[in-house]
Amino acid sequence: MKDIIIIGGGHAGFEAAIFLAKTKNNILILTKSINNIGEMSCNPSMGGIGKGNLIREVDALGGYIGYLSTKSSIQLKKINTSKGEAIQCTRSQINRKKYKKNTKKIFKKKNIEIIQDEVLKLIIKNNTIRGVKTKNKNFLSKSVILAAGTFLNSNIHIGNIKYREGRINEKNSYILSKQLNYLIGPSKKLKTGTSPRISYKNIKFNNLKKQKGDQNPIPTLSKRYNIKKNYKNMECWVTETTEKTKEIIKKSLKISPIYKNIINGNSPRYCPSIEDKVYRFYNNKKHNIFLEPDENNQIYLGGLSTCLNYKFQKLLLKSIKGLENCQITRLGYSVEYEFFSPKNLKKSLESKKIKGLFLAGQINGTTGYEEAAAQGVVAGINSYLYINKKKYWYPNKKNSYIGLMIDDLIKNDVTEPYRVFVKKNENKLNLREDNSNKRLFNVLKNLKIKNYFNFLKKKKNYISILLNNIIINKNIINQIFLHFKYKNYIKIQNFSLKKKKNIKNFKLKNINLFKIKNLSKKISEILNKKKPKTMKDILNINLIRNDSFKIILNYFKKLM
């Protein structure tokens, strides 16, 4: 009898296992491929806007995605440095081989049991999880974490060819999917994709724009890993599509699986395929393509996700500046997979239908390594609390991006792969990447920062006091500085949120809400679908954030 079984060895399953390894509980990971644990299926990078915040929060909770992303990095860069700290973030370009190797090292060090086998069914009794049935045997357990990624009844598409796989050369899980549809379904379909990879040779790098990482100081995605002084950042490059690219895409749409309705799952709005980019934004003269160093002297082409056939992928690449003579080493492809509505989950990520069953990662309709890892930590914590009969713990949207994500998932319908964005956060001044430890790891707040806040309130020239006190850590100095910098703005932000709740009975005129300028297309579509009659109706739409609400309110004030 196992205490907890984790299905899947991806980023969600890994973080759940790492947390549980710190407890005395007996855990087991079941995966279809031990060799592919720690695999980065898509782009070789971590972090960025919103996602960097998630990584730092996972790090504060004892997770390892930030540690691995920093240790395996070939380039680290701070993004949005020209803007305020509230939206600054860190991005890591990663060596895939190192990431995979370092992940396996941690598993080995933590002495986590891993068995290569395919899970066929969950063992359920009285709506409570009792274990799993695999191809080879039954495993009984008190709790199960389901982190199946993109493998549930999934298909890979390259042109007109379809493979029953969840990742290239890895079979999908069809039998388990059938049972889940009966237990917690019905399922829905989503689509994600990956870009082609090309040989490092024959690229005209002189025609491309270089992107260098930060050298002094070097940012980090983990408080637990210090970059060595001799650390070298590798270069990345940026190129762009051409008018010829547009014409090739236009011709290819007739045979594209996306536009022939072979693929029905919605794709990420903010990470569309190159076909979608050209079709939806045809007036754009060009689109940026990012050349990211990859394993085995390959280059991953970020921003060029596609599932066209070999002929069109080859034509497409050769139409791009600097890639005229490139050689394809791996074709891009799309994956269509099943997920289950996260509205059927508790905030702990436990199923409302099956006790002791926790779901994490893309099975909940999210996209990205970072979102999966964050859910894995929460599922790991709460599965431990469940079997020990303790009260569940979960972050809320006021103190973390993880809480914001979970709140969004369980309250809203997932219509496209969900990803975290800073602009979705009404509390962004408080939820910065730099203060993740302070927010989620109370040791920092109680032992180091809180006393200094009380002391500095009595002092006017607090900066000079801090600089003269060489004992205080630089990060703490920065934390205190930002506390005072944002203090009054946070008060205004909180007042604005309260004021928003007080406007209820303001009646709306019968008008096409697409006419409201500066409102995103997504929000306009939601408003026209819901047809709100009062401001209260708008406030009841969970996807309407503070920024969008202000735009709507100002628009109707002008009409009065």
C-alpha positions as CSV (number, residue, x, y, z in Angstrom):
1,M,0.0,0.0,0.0
2,K,1.4,3.4,-1.1
3,D,0.4,6.6,0.6
4,I,0.3,8.7,-2.6
5,I,0.6,7.7,-6.3
6,I,1.6,10.3,-8.8
7,I,0.6,9.6,-12.5
8,G,3.0,11.4,-14.8
9,G,6.6,12.5,-14.5
10,G,6.3,15.9,-16.1
11,H,6.7,19.3,-14.4
12,A,3.5,19.0,-12.3
13,G,4.3,15.4,-11.2
14,F,7.9,16.3,-10.4
15,E,7.1,19.2,-8.1
16,A,4.4,17.2,-6.3
17,A,6.9,14.4,-5.8
18,I,9.6,16.7,-4.5
19,F,7.3,18.2,-1.9
20,L,6.1,14.8,-0.8
21,A,9.7,13.4,-0.6
22,K,10.2,15.8,2.3
23,T,7.5,14.0,4.3
24,K,7.6,10.5,5.7
25,N,5.0,9.3,3.4
26,N,5.5,6.4,1.0
27,I,5.1,7.8,-2.6
28,L,5.3,6.3,-6.1
29,I,5.6,7.9,-9.5
30,L,4.1,6.0,-12.5
31,T,5.3,7.2,-15.9
32,K,5.2,5.7,-19.4
33,S,8.9,6.7,-19.9
34,I,11.5,7.0,-17.2
35,N,13.9,8.3,-19.8
36,N,11.8,11.3,-20.5
37,I,11.4,12.6,-17.0
38,G,12.4,16.2,-17.0
39,E,11.7,16.6,-20.7
40,M,11.0,20.1,-22.0
41,S,8.5,19.3,-24.7
42,C,8.3,22.7,-26.3
43,N,10.6,25.7,-26.1
44,P,13.9,25.5,-24.2
45,S,13.1,28.4,-21.9
46,M,11.5,29.3,-18.6
47,G,10.0,32.4,-17.0
48,G,9.0,35.6,-18.6
49,I,6.0,37.9,-17.8
50,G,3.8,36.3,-15.2
51,K,5.6,32.9,-15.5
52,G,8.7,34.2,-13.7
53,N,6.5,35.1,-10.8
54,L,5.1,31.6,-10.7
55,I,8.5,30.1,-10.6
56,R,9.7,32.3,-7.8
57,E,6.5,31.5,-5.8
58,V,7.1,27.7,-6.4
59,D,10.7,28.3,-5.2
60,A,9.4,30.0,-2.1
61,L,7.3,26.9,-1.4
62,G,10.3,24.6,-1.6
63,G,9.8,23.6,-5.3
64,Y,12.7,23.1,-7.7
65,I,11.7,24.5,-11.1
66,G,13.5,27.8,-10.4
67,Y,16.6,26.0,-9.1
68,L,16.7,23.7,-12.2
69,S,16.0,26.6,-14.6
70,T,18.9,28.6,-13.1
71,K,21.4,25.8,-12.8
72,S,20.6,24.5,-16.4
73,S,20.6,28.0,-17.9
74,I,22.7,29.2,-20.8
75,Q,21.3,32.7,-20.6
76,L,19.5,34.7,-17.9
77,K,17.8,38.0,-18.6
78,K,15.7,40.5,-16.7
79,I,12.7,41.7,-18.8
80,N,10.8,45.0,-18.6
81,T,13.6,46.7,-16.8
82,S,12.5,50.1,-18.2
83,K,9.2,49.7,-16.3
84,G,8.4,49.4,-12.6
85,E,9.4,46.5,-10.4
86,A,5.8,45.2,-10.3
87,I,6.0,43.9,-13.9
88,Q,9.7,43.1,-14.1
89,C,10.5,39.4,-14.5
90,T,13.3,37.0,-15.2
91,R,13.7,34.7,-18.2
92,S,16.0,31.7,-18.5
93,Q,17.2,30.2,-21.7
94,I,17.9,26.5,-20.9
95,N,20.1,23.6,-22.0
96,R,17.6,20.8,-22.4
97,K,20.1,18.0,-21.7
98,K,21.3,19.7,-18.5
99,Y,17.7,20.3,-17.3
100,K,16.8,16.7,-17.8
101,K,20.0,15.4,-16.2
102,N,19.7,17.7,-13.2
103,T,16.0,16.7,-12.7
104,K,17.0,13.0,-12.6
105,K,19.8,13.8,-10.2
106,I,17.3,15.3,-7.8
107,F,14.9,12.3,-8.1
108,K,17.8,10.0,-7.3
109,K,19.0,12.1,-4.4
110,K,15.5,12.3,-2.9
111,N,15.2,8.5,-3.2
112,I,11.8,8.7,-5.0
113,E,10.4,5.4,-6.3
114,I,9.6,5.5,-10.0
115,I,8.1,2.7,-12.1
116,Q,7.7,2.7,-15.8
117,D,4.2,1.5,-16.6
118,E,1.0,2.7,-18.2
119,V,-2.0,3.5,-15.9
120,L,-5.2,2.1,-17.4
121,K,-7.7,2.8,-14.7
122,L,-8.3,4.4,-11.3
123,I,-9.5,2.1,-8.5
124,I,-12.5,3.8,-7.0
125,K,-14.7,2.7,-4.0
126,N,-17.6,4.8,-2.6
127,N,-16.4,7.8,-4.7
128,T,-13.0,7.6,-3.0
129,I,-9.7,6.9,-4.6
130,R,-8.2,3.5,-3.6
131,G,-5.3,3.2,-6.1
132,V,-4.6,2.5,-9.8
133,K,-4.6,-0.3,-12.3
134,T,-1.6,-0.5,-14.7
135,K,-0.8,-2.8,-17.6
136,N,1.2,-5.0,-15.2
137,K,-0.4,-4.8,-11.8
138,N,-2.6,-3.0,-9.3
139,F,-1.2,-0.4,-6.9
140,L,-3.3,0.6,-3.9
141,S,-2.9,4.0,-2.3
142,K,-4.7,6.5,-0.1
143,S,-4.4,9.4,-2.6
144,V,-3.6,9.9,-6.3
145,I,-2.3,12.9,-8.1
146,L,-3.2,12.9,-11.8
147,A,-0.7,14.9,-13.9
148,A,-1.1,13.3,-17.3
149,G,0.0,16.4,-19.4
150,T,-1.0,16.3,-23.0
151,F,-1.4,12.5,-23.2
152,L,-5.1,11.9,-22.6
153,N,-6.6,10.6,-25.9
154,S,-4.2,12.9,-27.7
155,N,-3.2,13.2,-31.4
156,I,-0.1,14.7,-33.0
157,H,-0.7,16.4,-36.4
158,I,1.9,17.1,-39.1
159,G,0.1,18.0,-42.3
160,N,-2.5,15.3,-43.1
161,I,-0.7,12.7,-41.0
162,K,-2.0,11.9,-37.5
163,Y,-0.3,10.0,-34.7
164,R,-1.9,8.7,-31.6
165,E,0.8,10.3,-29.4
166,G,1.0,13.0,-26.7
167,R,4.6,13.9,-27.5
168,I,6.6,12.9,-30.5
169,N,7.3,9.1,-30.4
170,E,5.3,8.7,-27.1
171,K,1.9,6.9,-27.3
172,N,-1.2,8.5,-25.8
173,S,-3.4,7.3,-22.9
174,Y,-6.7,6.3,-24.5
175,I,-8.0,3.7,-22.0
176,L,-7.5,6.0,-18.9
177,S,-9.2,8.8,-20.8
178,K,-12.4,6.7,-21.4
179,Q,-12.7,6.0,-17.6
180,L,-12.0,9.7,-16.7
181,N,-14.8,10.8,-19.0
182,Y,-17.2,8.6,-17.1
183,L,-15.9,9.6,-13.6
184,I,-15.2,13.4,-13.9
185,G,-16.1,14.2,-17.5
186,P,-17.1,15.1,-20.0
187,S,-13.7,16.1,-21.4
188,K,-13.0,18.9,-23.9
189,K,-10.3,19.4,-26.4
190,L,-7.4,21.9,-26.5
191,K,-4.5,22.3,-28.9
192,T,-0.9,23.2,-28.4
193,G,2.1,23.1,-30.7
194,T,5.8,23.2,-31.1
195,S,8.1,24.9,-33.6
196,P,10.5,23.3,-36.1
197,R,14.2,22.8,-35.1
198,I,17.0,23.5,-37.5
199,S,20.7,22.8,-37.7
200,Y,23.1,25.4,-36.3
201,K,24.9,25.2,-39.7
202,N,24.0,27.3,-42.7
203,I,22.3,30.1,-40.7
204,K,23.3,33.6,-41.8
205,F,23.8,34.9,-38.3
206,N,25.3,38.2,-39.6
207,N,21.8,39.1,-40.9
208,L,20.2,38.6,-37.5
209,K,19.9,40.7,-34.4
210,K,21.7,39.4,-31.3
211,Q,20.0,39.0,-28.0
212,K,22.4,38.9,-25.0
213,G,21.7,37.9,-21.5
214,D,22.5,40.1,-18.4
215,Q,26.0,39.9,-17.1
216,N,26.1,42.3,-14.1
217,P,24.2,41.5,-12.1
218,I,23.0,38.1,-13.4
219,P,19.4,37.5,-12.4
220,T,18.1,34.3,-10.9
221,L,14.9,32.3,-10.7
222,S,15.8,30.7,-7.4
223,K,17.0,31.9,-4.0
224,R,18.7,28.6,-3.5
225,Y,21.2,28.7,-6.4
226,N,24.0,31.2,-6.8
227,I,25.4,31.9,-10.2
228,K,29.2,31.3,-10.4
229,K,31.4,34.3,-11.4
230,N,32.7,32.5,-14.5
231,Y,29.1,31.9,-15.7
232,K,28.9,32.5,-19.5
233,N,25.7,33.7,-21.2
234,M,25.1,32.4,-24.7
235,E,23.7,34.5,-27.4
236,C,20.2,34.2,-28.9
237,W,19.0,35.9,-32.1
238,V,15.9,37.5,-33.6
239,T,14.8,37.4,-37.2
240,E,11.5,38.1,-38.9
241,T,9.1,36.8,-41.5
242,T,8.7,38.4,-44.9
243,E,6.0,39.1,-47.5
244,K,7.0,35.9,-49.1
245,T,6.3,34.1,-45.8
246,K,2.8,35.5,-45.8
247,E,2.1,34.3,-49.4
248,I,3.3,30.8,-48.5
249,I,1.1,30.6,-45.4
250,K,-1.9,31.9,-47.4
251,K,-1.4,29.1,-49.9
252,S,-1.0,26.5,-47.2
253,L,-4.2,27.3,-45.3
254,K,-6.2,25.1,-47.8
255,I,-4.4,22.0,-46.5
256,S,-3.6,23.1,-42.9
257,P,-5.1,20.7,-40.3
258,I,-6.2,23.8,-38.3
259,Y,-8.2,25.4,-41.1
260,K,-9.5,22.1,-42.6
261,N,-11.2,21.5,-39.2
262,I,-9.2,18.4,-38.6
263,I,-8.0,20.0,-35.3
264,N,-11.0,21.3,-33.3
265,G,-9.3,22.1,-30.0
266,N,-8.7,25.8,-29.3
267,S,-5.1,27.0,-29.2
268,P,-3.4,29.5,-26.9
269,R,-4.6,33.0,-27.8
270,Y,-1.3,34.5,-26.8
271,C,0.9,31.9,-28.4
272,P,-0.7,31.2,-31.8
273,S,0.7,29.1,-34.6
274,I,2.4,31.0,-37.5
275,E,-0.7,30.1,-39.6
276,D,-2.9,31.8,-37.0
277,K,-0.6,34.8,-36.8
278,V,-0.7,35.4,-40.6
279,Y,-4.5,34.7,-40.9
280,R,-5.6,36.8,-37.9
281,F,-3.1,39.6,-38.3
282,Y,-2.8,39.7,-42.1
283,N,-2.1,43.4,-42.2
284,N,1.1,42.9,-40.1
285,K,4.0,43.1,-42.5
286,K,6.2,40.9,-40.3
287,H,6.4,38.7,-37.2
288,N,9.4,38.2,-35.0
289,I,11.0,34.7,-34.9
290,F,13.4,33.9,-32.0
291,L,16.4,31.6,-32.6
292,E,17.1,29.8,-29.3
293,P,20.2,27.5,-28.9
294,D,19.1,23.9,-28.5
295,E,20.6,20.5,-27.9
296,N,22.8,18.7,-30.4
297,N,23.8,21.9,-32.3
298,Q,20.1,22.7,-33.1
299,I,18.2,25.9,-33.1
300,Y,14.6,26.1,-31.8
301,L,12.6,28.7,-33.6
302,G,10.4,30.4,-31.0
303,G,7.3,32.0,-32.4
304,L,7.1,29.7,-35.4
305,S,4.7,26.9,-34.1
306,T,3.2,25.1,-37.0
307,C,1.7,21.8,-38.1
308,L,2.1,22.2,-41.8
309,N,3.5,19.3,-43.9
310,Y,7.2,19.0,-44.7
311,K,6.9,20.7,-48.0
312,F,5.4,23.9,-46.6
313,Q,7.5,24.0,-43.5
314,K,10.6,23.9,-45.7
315,L,9.3,26.7,-48.0
316,L,8.2,28.7,-44.9
317,L,11.6,28.5,-43.2
318,K,13.6,29.4,-46.4
319,S,11.4,32.5,-46.8
320,I,12.6,33.9,-43.4
321,K,15.5,36.3,-43.3
322,G,18.8,34.5,-42.4
323,L,17.3,31.0,-42.8
324,E,17.4,30.8,-46.6
325,N,19.8,27.8,-46.5
326,C,18.7,26.2,-43.3
327,Q,18.3,22.4,-42.7
328,I,15.3,21.1,-40.8
329,T,16.3,18.6,-38.1
330,R,12.8,18.2,-36.6
331,L,9.4,19.2,-37.9
332,G,7.0,21.4,-36.0
333,Y,3.8,19.7,-34.9
334,S,0.5,20.3,-33.1
335,V,-0.9,18.2,-30.3
336,E,-4.7,18.0,-29.7
337,Y,-5.5,16.6,-26.3
338,E,-8.3,16.2,-23.7
339,F,-8.7,18.2,-20.5
340,F,-11.3,18.3,-17.8
341,S,-13.2,21.4,-16.5
342,P,-11.3,22.8,-13.5
343,K,-14.7,24.1,-12.3
344,N,-15.1,20.6,-10.9
345,L,-12.1,21.1,-8.6
346,K,-11.8,22.5,-5.1
347,K,-9.2,25.2,-4.4
348,S,-7.0,22.4,-3.1
349,L,-7.1,20.9,-6.6
350,E,-9.0,17.9,-5.3
351,S,-11.8,16.6,-7.4
352,K,-15.3,17.5,-6.2
353,K,-16.4,14.1,-7.5
354,I,-13.7,11.7,-6.3
355,K,-12.3,12.1,-2.8
356,G,-8.5,11.9,-2.6
357,L,-8.0,12.5,-6.3
358,F,-6.0,15.6,-7.2
359,L,-5.5,17.0,-10.7
360,A,-2.5,19.1,-11.7
361,G,-1.1,20.6,-15.0
362,Q,-2.5,20.6,-18.5
363,I,-5.3,18.2,-17.6
364,N,-6.8,21.3,-15.9
365,G,-6.7,23.3,-19.1
366,T,-3.5,25.2,-18.5
367,T,-0.4,25.6,-20.7
368,G,3.2,26.0,-19.9
369,Y,5.9,24.4,-17.7
370,E,5.5,27.0,-15.0
371,E,1.7,26.7,-14.6
372,A,2.0,22.9,-14.4
373,A,4.8,23.1,-11.7
374,A,2.8,25.5,-9.6
375,Q,-0.3,23.2,-9.6
376,G,2.0,20.3,-8.8
377,V,3.2,21.9,-5.6
378,V,-0.4,22.7,-4.5
379,A,-1.6,19.2,-5.3
380,G,1.4,17.7,-3.5
381,I,0.8,19.8,-0.4
382,N,-2.9,19.0,-0.2
383,S,-2.6,15.3,-1.0
384,Y,-0.3,15.1,2.0
385,L,-2.8,17.1,4.2
386,Y,-5.6,14.8,2.9
387,I,-4.0,11.5,3.9
388,N,-3.0,13.0,7.3
389,K,-6.6,14.3,7.8
390,K,-5.5,18.0,8.1
391,K,-7.1,21.1,6.8
392,Y,-6.3,22.0,3.2
393,W,-3.9,24.8,2.3
394,Y,-4.0,26.9,-0.8
395,P,-2.8,30.4,-1.8
396,N,-5.3,33.1,-2.7
397,K,-5.3,35.6,-5.5
398,K,-4.4,38.4,-3.1
399,N,-1.1,36.9,-2.0
400,S,0.2,35.0,-5.1
401,Y,-0.1,34.4,-8.8
402,I,-0.6,30.7,-8.0
403,G,-3.7,31.7,-6.1
404,L,-4.8,33.9,-9.0
405,M,-4.4,31.1,-11.4
406,I,-6.3,28.6,-9.3
407,D,-9.1,31.1,-8.7
408,D,-9.4,31.7,-12.4
409,L,-9.5,28.0,-13.2
410,I,-12.1,26.9,-10.7
411,K,-14.4,29.9,-11.3
412,N,-14.2,30.4,-15.1
413,D,-14.8,28.2,-18.1
414,V,-11.5,27.3,-19.8
415,T,-12.1,27.9,-23.5
416,E,-8.4,28.0,-24.5
417,P,-5.1,26.9,-22.9
418,Y,-4.8,29.1,-19.8
419,R,-1.6,31.0,-19.0
420,V,-0.8,33.5,-16.3
421,F,-0.4,37.2,-17.2
422,V,0.6,40.2,-15.0
423,K,-2.1,42.3,-16.6
424,K,-4.7,39.8,-15.3
425,N,-3.7,40.6,-11.8
426,E,-5.5,43.5,-10.0
427,N,-3.1,43.2,-7.1
428,K,0.1,43.4,-9.2
429,L,1.8,46.0,-7.0
430,N,1.9,43.6,-4.1
431,L,2.7,40.4,-6.1
432,R,6.1,41.1,-7.5
433,E,8.8,38.6,-8.5
434,D,11.2,40.1,-6.0
435,N,9.0,39.6,-2.9
436,S,7.8,36.0,-3.5
437,N,9.7,34.7,-0.5
438,K,8.3,37.4,1.7
439,R,4.7,36.6,0.6
440,L,4.9,32.8,0.8
441,F,7.7,32.0,3.1
442,N,6.9,33.6,6.5
443,V,10.4,33.1,7.8
444,L,11.6,36.0,5.8
445,K,8.8,38.3,7.0
446,N,9.0,37.3,10.6
447,L,12.7,37.1,11.1
448,K,14.2,39.8,8.8
449,I,11.8,42.3,7.3
450,K,9.0,43.0,9.7
451,N,11.2,44.5,12.5
452,Y,13.0,46.7,10.0
453,F,9.6,48.1,8.8
454,N,8.7,49.1,12.3
455,F,12.1,50.7,12.9
456,L,12.2,52.6,9.7
457,K,8.8,54.2,10.1
458,K,10.4,56.4,12.7
459,K,13.2,57.5,10.4
460,K,13.0,59.9,7.4
461,N,16.3,59.2,5.8
462,Y,15.9,55.4,5.7
463,I,18.0,54.8,2.6
464,S,21.2,56.2,4.1
465,I,20.6,54.2,7.3
466,L,20.4,51.0,5.3
467,L,23.5,51.8,3.2
468,N,25.5,52.4,6.4
469,N,24.4,49.1,7.9
470,I,26.6,46.6,5.9
471,I,25.2,43.6,7.8
472,I,21.8,43.9,6.0
473,N,21.4,41.7,2.9
474,K,21.1,43.7,-0.4
475,N,17.8,41.9,-1.1
476,I,16.3,43.1,2.2
477,I,17.4,46.6,1.4
478,N,15.6,46.4,-1.9
479,Q,12.5,44.9,-0.3
480,I,12.3,47.8,2.2
481,F,12.9,50.4,-0.5
482,L,10.1,48.9,-2.7
483,H,7.8,48.7,0.3
484,F,8.0,52.5,0.8
485,K,8.0,53.2,-3.0
486,Y,4.7,51.3,-3.5
487,K,3.1,51.9,-0.2
488,N,0.8,54.8,-1.3
489,Y,0.2,53.3,-4.7
490,I,-1.0,50.1,-3.1
491,K,-3.5,52.1,-0.9
492,I,-4.9,53.7,-4.1
493,Q,-5.0,50.2,-5.8
494,N,-6.9,48.8,-2.8
495,F,-9.3,51.8,-2.7
496,S,-10.0,51.4,-6.4
497,L,-10.9,47.7,-5.9
498,K,-13.3,48.6,-3.1
499,K,-14.9,51.4,-5.2
500,K,-15.4,48.9,-8.0
501,K,-17.5,46.8,-5.8
502,N,-19.7,49.7,-4.8
503,I,-20.9,50.5,-8.4
504,K,-23.7,48.1,-8.9
505,N,-26.9,49.5,-10.3
506,F,-25.5,51.7,-13.0
507,K,-27.6,50.7,-16.0
508,L,-26.1,50.1,-19.4
509,K,-27.6,51.2,-22.7
510,N,-28.3,48.7,-25.4
511,I,-25.1,49.2,-27.4
512,N,-22.5,47.1,-29.3
513,L,-19.8,46.7,-26.8
514,F,-17.3,46.1,-29.5
515,K,-17.3,49.9,-30.0
516,I,-15.5,50.4,-26.7
517,K,-11.9,51.4,-27.6
518,N,-8.8,50.0,-25.8
519,L,-10.8,46.9,-24.6
520,S,-9.3,43.6,-25.6
521,K,-11.1,41.5,-28.2
522,K,-11.5,38.7,-25.8
523,I,-13.3,40.9,-23.2
524,S,-15.5,42.5,-25.9
525,E,-16.5,39.0,-27.1
526,I,-17.4,38.0,-23.5
527,L,-19.5,41.1,-22.9
528,N,-21.4,40.7,-26.2
529,K,-22.1,37.1,-25.4
530,K,-23.2,37.7,-21.8
531,K,-25.2,40.9,-22.7
532,P,-24.9,42.6,-19.2
533,K,-27.7,45.0,-18.3
534,T,-26.1,46.7,-15.3
535,M,-22.6,47.3,-13.9
536,K,-23.4,44.6,-11.4
537,D,-23.8,42.1,-14.2
538,I,-20.3,43.1,-15.4
539,L,-18.8,42.8,-12.0
540,N,-20.2,39.2,-11.8
541,I,-18.1,38.2,-14.8
542,N,-15.0,36.8,-13.3
543,L,-12.8,37.6,-16.3
544,I,-13.4,41.3,-16.0
545,R,-10.4,42.8,-14.3
546,N,-9.9,46.2,-12.8
547,D,-8.2,47.7,-15.9
548,S,-11.0,46.5,-18.2
549,F,-13.7,47.7,-15.8
550,K,-12.2,51.2,-15.7
551,I,-12.3,51.4,-19.5
552,I,-15.9,50.3,-19.6
553,L,-17.0,52.7,-16.9
554,N,-15.2,55.7,-18.5
555,Y,-16.9,54.8,-21.8
556,F,-20.4,55.0,-20.4
557,K,-19.7,58.1,-18.3
558,K,-18.9,59.9,-21.6
559,L,-22.3,58.8,-23.0
560,M,-24.2,60.3,-20.0
